[in-house]
Structure formats: C-alpha cells, structure tokens
Amino acid sequence: MLARLTGLALAALLAVPGYAAGDKTGVGVSSMIRPEANFGRGVSMTIWYPAQTGGGASELVGRNAVFEGTPAQREASPVPGKLPLVLLSHGGRRSAEQSGAWLAARLAEGGYIVAEVSGQRPRDPASALGEIWRRPAELGQALDLLLNDPDWQMRIDETRVAVAGAALGGTAAMMLAGGALDQGAYMLNCWTAHPSPDCLWFSEGGIDPADVDPQALTLPRRDARVRAVLAIAPEYLAEFRPESLSERSAEMRIFGLDQPASGELRLAAQTGIEVQPLEGAALYDLFALCTPGGAKLLEEEGGDPALCGSTAEARAAVHDQLAEGALDFLNRALPQTN
C-alpha cells in the first residue's frame, strides 16, 4: 500500500500513531446497520480503517456494471491505538450506497477511520422531500452509534471528529458546523438560475420541494463534537445564511468544481470561506472510476451516460487532487495532541 501513496497522503499516514516506515498496513472495511435509527428508516454505515495486513477477505467494495470497486480487506484487524474519525455523506438524494468508497479508502490510507453513512435511498420524489434535513440528523445519529458501540468507541479519538460530504452530503456537513439554510431562499431554489439537480425530478413527480417541513428544515443541526468540516461541491451553497457560517463552530474547507457555483463569491466576501476549485472537475468526477462499458450501459438502460463522461485518467487526477487536499486539511484541523 505504501508504494501507492504519494505526497501529502504518505506524510499523513506516517504521522499517525501506530504507523512507522516499513509497517505493513492495509485498508479494512466493516459494516454497521441499525434499522431503528434515523426516525425509523435506519442508518447503514460502511466503516473504513487502517488495518493490519494478512487478515480479512479481499473485496472490491461498491463494484457494479457501471463503477469500478474499491479494494479492501473485510473485517481485517484494525491497527492499534485510537484514531481520528471522519463521517462521510457522499452524493445527492438519489446516490447509491457506497458512492464515496474511493474517497473513504484514501482517507483510511491516510490514517483515519471513515464511516460512510448511507441512509435508505428515497423510493420516489415524495419520500425524498425531507432528505434536506434528514441527512444532517442521520450524521449526528451515526456519530452517537459509533461512540456508544463497544467495538468502535475504544478505537475512535472522540476529540478528533470531522464530517465530510459531497453534493447534498456537503450541505449536511456544513449544517453540523452550524450552517443554516434561509427558509425562503431554499423554497424558491427551483425558480432561480441555479436550481438543485433534483428540481426536474421533483416536478415530474408532482412534488414541490417548498412543501418540506419548515420546522425540521430550520432546526439547528450544530454538533459540538465535530471539529472539522469538509464540504465538496455542496448543494444549496447560495441558500445558506451567511451569518450562520460566520459563527461556525468547526474548521471548514469547501472544495468546488472547475466551474464556480452560485454563491461562492458571496460566501467568501461575507464569511471569509473561500471555495477551493478542483481543476478540471465536473460533478460526476466525484464518483468512482467507471468500468469500460459503464457509459454504454447507462445509455442502453436510459441512464445518463455523462456519469461516465470523463476519461479514467482525468477522473483519477481529480481524485488525487481531492484526496490530497482533504488529508492536508484534516491533518491541520485535527492535530495530534500527544
């Protein structure tokens, strides 16, 4: 594994207690499912972690006909000691489970326990109406579950907890730092020049996103246990109340796409948070590498072939930028205390 790491990623791994040059380490993966959590719809987590080699069954996590899988060792023994935790929520309302497997593995290589939180995918637009507030609530419940689990609580340094998210997951991550959406702006989003990617889907299903429960939408989601937030191309960036982010309770880094999103300049001017662009990145580059036949299969089955529109080399370059930038930020925001 060490041969695959370069630059900041390698430096980050070697800086973690329990690691030393020449150590044999790998990426382990486990699962946690709690059907009673998150208002009865359940919480499902895929947990990635630095592991001792020589144990666990080799697996390609998340592999299917469209996306390449991410290699890991199922139930391999974790490295000794407590490590920092990253809660990861990847993708929009309709993203598949384990969409962020590639990023979770890269962060685990860098010395972090990463819990990718995947709630149930909405059956239809109506069931997705509350996803905007369920995502941050789900992350908070996932943290409760991990810190109270007899196996994981002894492995997590609860003073070094971060949340990372992409798309709607990025929005949820910002909420856990205290970010709050402006209710009126959110309800008008589909009629602006920067509508959510799901506006057409809602419209075709006869659903108005403005019918969301206003109390649940505006309920504060700040979680004092979260020390760092990494938001990647977050949705509804222009709908956040600037003062809520100015008073944020955690270090925050936002990565944007190659083309600036609405709200980025205002965010920098009013809160001091600049969006760092990922060179050459489009939204779908935040997902895994595609299989050679992925684009053709999507086209044949009525999907969007643009999901696999980038070359493998171009998407891998975006992944490298994001992984190294994420590790650099997390290592600075969650320094070792001993």
ZAMAR-835872 format. One record per residue (C-alpha): residue number from 1; x, z, y. Coordinates in Angstrom, 2 decimals. Example, Ala and Ser with C-alpha at 12.3 -4.5 7.8 and 13.67 -1.06 7.14 Angstrom:
<sites>
(1,(12.30,7.80,-4.50))
(2,(13.67,7.14,-1.06))
</sites>
This chain:
<sites>
(1,(0.00,0.00,0.00))
(2,(2.74,0.90,2.46))
(3,(4.04,-2.64,2.25))
(4,(0.74,-3.87,3.65))
(5,(0.81,-1.61,6.69))
(6,(2.47,-2.62,9.93))
(7,(2.98,-1.27,13.41))
(8,(0.61,1.41,14.58))
(9,(-1.17,1.65,11.23))
(10,(2.04,2.59,9.39))
(11,(3.10,5.01,12.11))
(12,(-0.28,6.70,11.97))
(13,(-0.15,7.12,8.20))
(14,(3.33,8.63,8.24))
(15,(2.27,11.11,10.94))
(16,(-0.43,12.73,8.77))
(17,(0.42,16.00,6.96))
(18,(0.96,15.31,3.28))
(19,(2.49,11.88,3.87))
(20,(6.14,11.03,3.74))
(21,(8.07,7.81,3.46))
(22,(8.09,6.76,-0.17))
(23,(4.96,8.72,-1.11))
(24,(2.62,6.87,-3.42))
(25,(-0.77,6.77,-1.76))
(26,(-3.86,4.65,-2.09))
(27,(-7.41,4.40,-0.80))
(28,(-10.01,6.34,-2.70))
(29,(-13.76,5.89,-2.45))
(30,(-16.69,8.08,-3.36))
(31,(-20.42,8.21,-2.64))
(32,(-22.88,10.79,-1.39))
(33,(-26.65,10.25,-1.39))
(34,(-29.08,12.79,0.00))
(35,(-32.65,11.40,-0.30))
(36,(-34.22,14.37,1.50))
(37,(-32.21,13.95,4.73))
(38,(-32.89,11.95,7.89))
(39,(-36.63,12.58,8.19))
(40,(-37.23,11.84,4.53))
(41,(-35.73,8.34,4.47))
(42,(-32.43,9.60,3.08))
(43,(-28.78,9.45,4.02))
(44,(-26.32,7.41,1.97))
(45,(-22.57,7.61,2.59))
(46,(-19.60,5.76,1.20))
(47,(-16.62,8.04,1.72))
(48,(-13.13,6.56,2.01))
(49,(-9.99,8.68,1.96))
(50,(-6.22,8.66,1.40))
(51,(-5.76,9.16,-2.32))
(52,(-3.06,9.77,-4.84))
(53,(-2.31,6.67,-6.86))
(54,(-2.61,6.47,-10.60))
(55,(-6.21,7.69,-10.78))
(56,(-9.68,6.26,-10.32))
(57,(-11.15,2.94,-11.35))
(58,(-10.23,-0.13,-9.31))
(59,(-13.19,-1.57,-7.43))
(60,(-13.96,-4.23,-4.84))
(61,(-16.43,-2.40,-2.62))
(62,(-19.07,-4.48,-0.88))
(63,(-18.23,-7.73,-2.64))
(64,(-21.05,-10.24,-2.97))
(65,(-21.55,-14.00,-2.86))
(66,(-21.02,-14.10,0.92))
(67,(-18.41,-11.43,1.64))
(68,(-15.09,-10.54,0.06))
(69,(-14.88,-6.99,-1.22))
(70,(-12.51,-4.24,-0.13))
(71,(-10.22,-2.81,-2.82))
(72,(-10.33,0.93,-3.50))
(73,(-9.98,3.44,-6.33))
(74,(-13.33,5.00,-7.28))
(75,(-13.12,8.83,-7.44))
(76,(-9.32,8.89,-7.15))
(77,(-7.81,12.30,-6.34))
(78,(-7.51,12.89,-2.56))
(79,(-4.12,13.71,-1.10))
(80,(-3.70,17.46,-0.49))
(81,(-4.49,19.13,2.81))
(82,(-7.17,18.83,5.47))
(83,(-7.55,15.51,7.25))
(84,(-9.49,14.30,10.31))
(85,(-12.92,12.76,9.77))
(86,(-14.44,9.56,11.15))
(87,(-18.17,8.97,10.79))
(88,(-18.75,5.21,10.76))
(89,(-22.02,3.39,11.51))
(90,(-21.49,-0.35,11.28))
(91,(-23.81,-3.14,12.34))
(92,(-27.26,-3.78,13.71))
(93,(-30.71,-2.88,12.43))
(94,(-30.56,-5.32,9.51))
(95,(-26.92,-4.99,8.47))
(96,(-26.23,-4.46,4.79))
(97,(-24.81,-1.28,3.33))
(98,(-21.00,-1.12,3.40))
(99,(-20.73,-3.72,6.17))
(100,(-17.85,-1.69,7.58))
(101,(-15.96,-1.25,4.30))
(102,(-12.95,-3.21,5.52))
(103,(-12.59,-1.02,8.64))
(104,(-13.19,2.20,6.71))
(105,(-10.39,1.29,4.30))
(106,(-7.98,0.50,7.13))
(107,(-8.68,3.87,8.76))
(108,(-8.26,5.62,5.41))
(109,(-4.90,3.90,5.05))
(110,(-4.08,5.43,8.42))
(111,(-4.73,8.95,7.18))
(112,(-8.43,9.54,7.92))
(113,(-11.39,10.50,5.80))
(114,(-14.06,7.95,6.73))
(115,(-17.73,8.38,5.90))
(116,(-19.60,5.11,6.35))
(117,(-23.21,6.17,6.88))
(118,(-25.80,3.69,5.66))
(119,(-29.47,4.59,6.02))
(120,(-32.17,2.57,4.34))
(121,(-32.50,-0.96,5.71))
(122,(-35.83,-1.45,7.50))
(123,(-38.39,-3.30,5.41))
(124,(-39.78,-5.14,8.43))
(125,(-39.74,-5.02,12.26))
(126,(-42.34,-2.25,12.32))
(127,(-40.17,0.07,10.23))
(128,(-37.17,-0.73,12.44))
(129,(-38.85,0.39,15.64))
(130,(-37.30,3.86,15.60))
(131,(-33.86,2.77,14.47))
(132,(-32.53,3.16,18.01))
(133,(-32.86,6.96,17.78))
(134,(-32.63,7.40,14.02))
(135,(-29.04,6.13,13.94))
(136,(-27.55,8.93,16.06))
(137,(-29.75,11.52,14.34))
(138,(-28.53,10.19,11.00))
(139,(-24.90,10.59,12.02))
(140,(-25.46,14.19,13.04))
(141,(-27.14,14.96,9.71))
(142,(-24.33,13.23,7.82))
(143,(-21.82,15.50,9.55))
(144,(-23.89,18.54,8.59))
(145,(-23.93,17.40,4.97))
(146,(-20.18,16.83,4.80))
(147,(-19.22,20.09,6.48))
(148,(-21.50,22.04,4.13))
(149,(-20.51,20.22,0.96))
(150,(-18.30,22.40,-1.26))
(151,(-16.02,19.49,-2.18))
(152,(-15.56,17.93,1.25))
(153,(-15.59,20.93,3.57))
(154,(-12.19,22.03,2.21))
(155,(-10.71,18.59,2.91))
(156,(-12.02,17.96,6.43))
(157,(-10.38,19.29,9.57))
(158,(-13.58,20.05,11.48))
(159,(-11.64,20.33,14.75))
(160,(-10.75,16.63,14.49))
(161,(-14.02,14.73,14.11))
(162,(-14.68,11.26,15.51))
(163,(-17.58,8.82,15.39))
(164,(-17.08,5.05,15.27))
(165,(-19.70,2.35,15.30))
(166,(-20.24,-1.37,15.75))
(167,(-23.25,-3.05,17.39))
(168,(-26.19,-0.62,17.13))
(169,(-23.83,1.78,15.39))
(170,(-21.68,1.71,18.52))
(171,(-24.72,2.61,20.59))
(172,(-25.38,5.57,18.30))
(173,(-21.76,6.69,18.53))
(174,(-21.94,6.72,22.33))
(175,(-25.09,8.85,22.15))
(176,(-23.23,11.54,20.21))
(177,(-20.84,11.86,23.15))
(178,(-23.79,12.43,25.46))
(179,(-24.62,8.85,26.39))
(180,(-28.32,8.42,27.13))
(181,(-30.37,5.26,27.44))
(182,(-32.52,4.68,30.50))
(183,(-36.02,4.59,29.04))
(184,(-37.38,1.99,31.46))
(185,(-34.36,-0.30,31.08))
(186,(-34.50,-0.09,27.28))
(187,(-38.15,-1.03,27.18))
(188,(-37.50,-4.11,29.33))
(189,(-34.41,-5.25,27.44))
(190,(-36.10,-8.15,25.64))
(191,(-37.08,-9.67,29.00))
(192,(-33.59,-9.55,30.51))
(193,(-30.78,-12.08,30.45))
(194,(-29.04,-10.01,27.74))
(195,(-31.71,-9.28,25.09))
(196,(-30.96,-7.46,21.87))
(197,(-30.22,-9.76,18.90))
(198,(-33.38,-8.36,17.29))
(199,(-35.81,-9.27,20.07))
(200,(-36.90,-12.52,18.38))
(201,(-37.30,-10.74,15.03))
(202,(-39.49,-8.09,16.65))
(203,(-41.54,-10.76,18.41))
(204,(-42.10,-12.77,15.22))
(205,(-43.34,-9.59,13.54))
(206,(-45.73,-8.80,16.38))
(207,(-43.78,-5.69,17.35))
(208,(-42.87,-4.64,20.89))
(209,(-39.68,-2.51,20.98))
(210,(-41.17,-0.78,24.03))
(211,(-43.59,0.97,21.65))
(212,(-40.77,3.25,20.48))
(213,(-41.48,7.00,20.65))
(214,(-40.28,7.82,24.20))
(215,(-39.59,11.47,23.39))
(216,(-37.37,10.57,20.42))
(217,(-35.64,7.84,22.46))
(218,(-34.67,10.21,25.28))
(219,(-33.95,13.35,23.25))
(220,(-30.30,14.37,23.91))
(221,(-28.08,13.50,20.94))
(222,(-24.82,15.03,22.16))
(223,(-22.89,16.71,19.35))
(224,(-20.19,19.14,20.49))
(225,(-18.37,18.81,17.16))
(226,(-17.47,15.20,17.96))
(227,(-14.15,14.97,19.81))
(228,(-13.68,11.19,19.95))
(229,(-15.96,8.16,20.02))
(230,(-15.03,4.57,19.22))
(231,(-17.74,2.03,20.11))
(232,(-17.27,-1.62,19.08))
(233,(-19.41,-4.23,20.84))
(234,(-22.19,-1.66,21.32))
(235,(-25.71,-2.94,21.88))
(236,(-27.67,-1.91,24.99))
(237,(-24.49,-1.27,26.96))
(238,(-26.25,-2.22,30.21))
(239,(-29.14,0.15,29.43))
(240,(-27.07,3.35,29.35))
(241,(-27.48,5.76,32.26))
(242,(-24.02,5.78,33.90))
(243,(-24.16,9.47,34.81))
(244,(-24.65,10.41,31.15))
(245,(-21.38,8.70,30.26))
(246,(-19.54,10.10,33.27))
(247,(-20.28,13.55,31.88))
(248,(-19.42,12.66,28.28))
(249,(-18.15,15.43,26.01))
(250,(-15.67,13.36,23.96))
(251,(-12.83,10.92,24.47))
(252,(-14.27,7.40,24.36))
(253,(-12.89,3.95,23.72))
(254,(-15.02,0.81,23.81))
(255,(-13.89,-2.48,22.29))
(256,(-15.70,-5.60,23.39))
(257,(-15.83,-9.17,22.19))
(258,(-13.87,-12.06,23.63))
(259,(-16.75,-12.88,25.98))
(260,(-17.70,-9.89,28.19))
(261,(-21.10,-8.32,27.58))
(262,(-23.59,-7.46,30.28))
(263,(-22.88,-4.06,31.75))
(264,(-19.13,-3.96,31.14))
(265,(-18.13,-4.25,34.81))
(266,(-20.74,-1.74,35.92))
(267,(-19.60,0.66,33.20))
(268,(-16.01,0.53,34.40))
(269,(-16.97,0.91,38.05))
(270,(-19.41,3.80,37.59))
(271,(-17.92,5.75,34.71))
(272,(-14.24,4.78,34.55))
(273,(-14.68,3.49,30.98))
(274,(-13.13,0.05,30.66))
(275,(-14.07,-2.20,27.77))
(276,(-11.02,-3.47,25.92))
(277,(-11.63,-7.05,24.71))
(278,(-10.73,-8.17,21.21))
(279,(-9.03,-11.51,21.72))
(280,(-10.87,-14.37,20.05))
(281,(-13.57,-12.10,18.60))
(282,(-17.22,-13.04,18.18))
(283,(-19.82,-10.58,16.90))
(284,(-19.69,-11.76,13.30))
(285,(-15.91,-11.26,13.19))
(286,(-16.63,-7.53,12.97))
(287,(-17.85,-8.11,9.42))
(288,(-15.79,-8.66,6.27))
(289,(-13.94,-11.84,5.38))
(290,(-16.26,-14.43,3.86))
(291,(-15.93,-15.95,0.42))
(292,(-15.02,-19.66,0.31))
(293,(-18.63,-20.58,-0.41))
(294,(-20.24,-18.00,1.85))
(295,(-21.26,-20.28,4.72))
(296,(-22.74,-22.90,2.39))
(297,(-24.73,-20.27,0.51))
(298,(-26.17,-18.87,3.74))
(299,(-27.23,-22.34,4.84))
(300,(-28.86,-23.11,1.48))
(301,(-30.82,-19.84,1.50))
(302,(-31.99,-20.04,5.10))
(303,(-29.47,-17.58,6.48))
(304,(-27.22,-18.02,9.49))
(305,(-24.05,-19.89,8.47))
(306,(-22.46,-18.69,11.74))
(307,(-21.99,-15.37,9.95))
(308,(-19.07,-17.11,8.24))
(309,(-18.21,-19.38,11.16))
(310,(-14.64,-18.14,11.67))
(311,(-11.68,-19.10,9.56))
(312,(-10.26,-16.38,7.34))
(313,(-7.09,-16.35,9.44))
(314,(-8.95,-15.94,12.73))
(315,(-11.18,-13.16,11.39))
(316,(-8.22,-11.36,9.83))
(317,(-6.46,-11.46,13.22))
(318,(-9.47,-9.77,14.84))
(319,(-9.50,-7.16,12.09))
(320,(-5.82,-6.42,12.71))
(321,(-6.41,-6.01,16.45))
(322,(-9.33,-3.67,15.91))
(323,(-7.75,-1.57,13.16))
(324,(-4.50,-1.02,15.05))
(325,(-6.32,-0.34,18.31))
(326,(-8.67,2.10,16.59))
(327,(-5.83,4.01,14.96))
(328,(-3.90,4.17,18.21))
(329,(-6.94,5.63,20.00))
(330,(-7.85,8.08,17.23))
(331,(-4.30,9.38,16.91))
(332,(-4.19,10.07,20.64))
(333,(-7.69,11.57,20.85))
(334,(-7.35,13.74,17.71))
(335,(-3.79,15.04,17.83))
(336,(-2.43,17.30,15.13))
(337,(-2.45,20.93,16.12))
(338,(0.25,22.14,13.76))
</sites>
